[in-house]
């Protein structure tokens, strides 16, 4: 039980930036002609509605719909990726999404977004980058670079860079540390994510 409390305490502290990638950009302008920018506009609209509800379930649903959960989930297991059995994968991914949704629902009110402006997009070897500036109600602002993967005729959010740091490495460190501290078995992480 103490391990579970320690896991959640660490999760709330270390994954703030990861959760931010999924909910901070909530008020984008609707002037996008680039399909990747239009996709981010749709994601933002749905995240805004979900965050206003303060419902972890609604936020999780939006994350599930638009995040590249398969990539994020695999990456986040790091060196333990090979331990995850095909039978455990759906439970692990749904638990990961719920974890992010719960955290986002708790933290969203602390970061009230006033505006969101897309400053450009570019295509590269890793995917499509959509650059933006987020302004909070207190007037502070910061840059976010969204990394999208193209899947068919749509996109998925794969990562985001905030203050120069990509966010998925934070989740990877959190998950790898939890697994290492709990016997070195992925099942311990899957179990705690599904509580």
C-alpha positions as CSV (number, residue, x, y, z in Angstrom):
1,X,0.0,0.0,0.0
2,X,2.8,2.4,0.8
3,X,4.2,1.7,-2.7
4,X,0.9,2.7,-4.2
5,X,0.9,6.0,-2.2
6,X,4.5,6.7,-3.2
7,X,3.6,6.0,-6.9
8,X,0.7,8.4,-6.9
9,X,2.6,11.1,-5.0
10,X,5.5,10.8,-7.5
11,X,3.1,10.7,-10.4
12,X,1.4,13.9,-9.4
13,X,4.7,15.7,-9.1
14,X,6.7,14.3,-12.0
15,X,4.0,14.1,-14.7
16,X,2.7,17.7,-14.5
17,X,4.4,18.4,-17.8
18,X,3.0,15.3,-19.4
19,X,-0.5,16.2,-18.4
20,X,0.0,19.7,-19.7
21,X,0.7,18.4,-23.2
22,X,-2.8,16.9,-23.2
23,X,-4.8,19.8,-21.9
24,X,-3.1,23.2,-21.8
25,X,-3.8,24.2,-25.4
26,X,-7.5,24.7,-25.1
27,X,-8.4,27.8,-27.1
28,X,-7.0,27.7,-30.6
29,X,-8.2,30.0,-33.3
30,X,-10.3,28.3,-36.0
31,X,-8.3,29.8,-39.0
32,X,-6.3,26.7,-39.8
33,X,-6.0,25.5,-43.4
34,X,-3.2,23.0,-42.8
35,X,-4.8,19.6,-42.0
36,X,-2.5,19.1,-39.0
37,X,-3.4,22.5,-37.6
38,X,-7.1,21.8,-38.2
39,X,-6.7,18.5,-36.3
40,X,-5.1,20.4,-33.3
41,X,-8.0,22.8,-33.4
42,X,-10.5,20.0,-33.1
43,X,-8.5,18.4,-30.3
44,X,-8.4,21.8,-28.4
45,X,-12.1,22.3,-28.7
46,X,-12.9,18.9,-27.2
47,X,-10.3,19.2,-24.5
48,X,-11.7,22.6,-23.5
49,X,-15.2,21.1,-23.1
50,X,-13.8,18.1,-21.2
51,X,-11.6,20.3,-18.9
52,X,-14.5,22.6,-18.1
53,X,-16.5,19.6,-16.9
54,X,-13.6,18.6,-14.6
55,X,-14.5,15.0,-15.4
56,X,-11.6,12.6,-15.5
57,X,-13.7,10.3,-17.6
58,X,-14.4,12.9,-20.3
59,X,-10.7,14.0,-20.4
60,X,-9.6,10.4,-20.6
61,X,-12.0,9.9,-23.5
62,X,-10.6,12.8,-25.4
63,X,-7.0,11.6,-24.7
64,X,-7.9,8.1,-25.9
65,X,-9.5,9.5,-29.1
66,X,-6.6,11.8,-30.1
67,X,-3.3,10.7,-28.5
68,X,-1.0,8.2,-30.0
69,X,-1.6,5.9,-27.0
70,X,0.0,2.9,-28.5
71,X,3.3,4.8,-29.1
72,X,3.2,6.6,-25.8
73,X,2.4,3.4,-23.9
74,X,5.2,1.4,-25.6
75,X,7.8,4.2,-25.2
76,X,6.8,4.8,-21.6
77,X,7.7,1.2,-20.6
78,X,11.3,1.7,-21.7
79,X,13.5,-1.3,-21.0
80,X,10.4,-3.2,-19.6
81,X,8.5,-3.0,-22.9
82,X,9.2,-6.7,-23.8
83,X,7.6,-7.9,-20.5
84,X,4.1,-6.6,-21.5
85,X,2.1,-9.5,-22.9
86,X,-0.5,-9.0,-25.6
87,X,-3.2,-9.9,-23.1
88,X,-2.0,-7.2,-20.7
89,X,-1.6,-4.5,-23.3
90,X,-5.3,-3.2,-23.5
91,X,-5.5,-2.9,-19.7
92,X,-2.2,-1.2,-19.5
93,X,-3.1,1.4,-22.2
94,X,-6.5,2.1,-20.8
95,X,-5.0,2.5,-17.3
96,X,-2.4,4.9,-18.6
97,X,-5.0,7.0,-20.3
98,X,-7.1,7.1,-17.1
99,X,-4.0,8.1,-15.1
100,X,-3.4,11.0,-17.5
101,X,-7.1,11.9,-17.5
102,X,-7.3,12.0,-13.7
103,X,-4.2,14.1,-13.4
104,X,-5.4,16.5,-16.1
105,X,-8.8,16.9,-14.4
106,X,-7.1,17.9,-11.2
107,X,-4.5,20.2,-12.7
108,X,-6.6,21.9,-15.5
109,X,-8.1,24.6,-13.2
110,X,-4.7,25.7,-12.1
111,X,-3.8,26.6,-15.7
112,X,-6.7,28.7,-17.1
113,X,-6.0,29.3,-20.8
114,X,-6.9,32.7,-22.2
115,X,-5.7,32.1,-25.8
116,X,-3.8,29.8,-28.0
117,X,-2.1,30.8,-31.2
118,X,-0.6,28.5,-33.8
119,X,2.7,30.0,-35.1
120,X,3.5,27.4,-37.8
121,X,3.9,23.8,-38.7
122,X,6.6,21.7,-40.3
123,X,7.1,18.2,-41.5
124,X,10.2,16.2,-40.6
125,X,11.5,12.6,-40.1
126,X,9.9,12.2,-36.7
127,X,6.4,13.5,-37.7
128,X,4.6,16.8,-38.0
129,X,5.4,19.6,-35.6
130,X,2.7,22.2,-34.8
131,X,4.2,25.2,-33.0
132,X,2.0,27.3,-30.7
133,X,2.0,30.0,-28.1
134,X,-0.3,29.5,-25.1
135,X,-1.4,32.5,-23.0
136,X,-2.8,32.0,-19.6
137,X,-5.4,34.4,-18.0
138,X,-2.7,35.9,-15.8
139,X,-0.9,37.1,-19.0
140,X,2.0,34.7,-18.9
141,X,2.7,32.7,-22.0
142,X,4.9,29.9,-23.3
143,X,5.7,28.0,-26.4
144,X,4.5,24.4,-27.0
145,X,5.6,22.3,-29.9
146,X,3.2,19.4,-30.6
147,X,4.5,16.3,-32.3
148,X,1.9,14.6,-34.4
149,X,2.0,11.2,-36.2
150,X,-0.1,10.8,-39.3
151,X,-2.3,7.8,-39.4
152,X,-4.2,7.4,-42.6
153,X,-6.0,10.6,-43.3
154,X,-5.9,11.8,-39.6
155,X,-3.3,12.5,-36.9
156,X,-2.5,11.5,-33.4
157,X,-0.7,13.6,-30.7
158,X,2.5,11.7,-30.0
159,X,4.3,14.2,-27.7
160,X,4.7,17.9,-26.8
161,X,7.7,20.1,-26.0
162,X,7.2,22.6,-23.2
163,X,10.0,24.8,-22.0
164,X,12.4,22.9,-24.3
165,X,11.6,19.4,-22.8
166,X,9.7,16.6,-24.5
167,X,7.0,15.3,-22.2
168,X,6.9,11.5,-22.8
169,X,10.4,11.0,-21.2
170,X,8.8,12.1,-17.9
171,X,6.2,9.4,-18.1
172,X,8.8,6.8,-19.1
173,X,11.0,7.7,-16.1
174,X,8.0,7.5,-13.8
175,X,6.8,4.1,-15.1
176,X,10.3,2.6,-15.2
177,X,11.0,3.7,-11.7
178,X,7.8,2.3,-10.4
179,X,8.4,-1.1,-12.1
180,X,12.0,-1.2,-10.7
181,X,10.8,-0.4,-7.2
182,X,8.1,-3.1,-7.3
183,X,9.9,-6.2,-8.2
184,X,10.9,-5.3,-11.8
185,X,7.6,-6.6,-13.2
186,X,5.3,-4.7,-15.6
187,X,2.3,-6.4,-13.9
188,X,2.8,-4.2,-10.8
189,X,2.4,-1.1,-13.0
190,X,-0.6,-2.5,-14.9
191,X,-2.3,-3.3,-11.6
192,X,-1.8,0.1,-10.0
193,X,-2.9,1.9,-13.2
194,X,-6.2,-0.1,-13.1
195,X,-7.1,0.6,-9.5
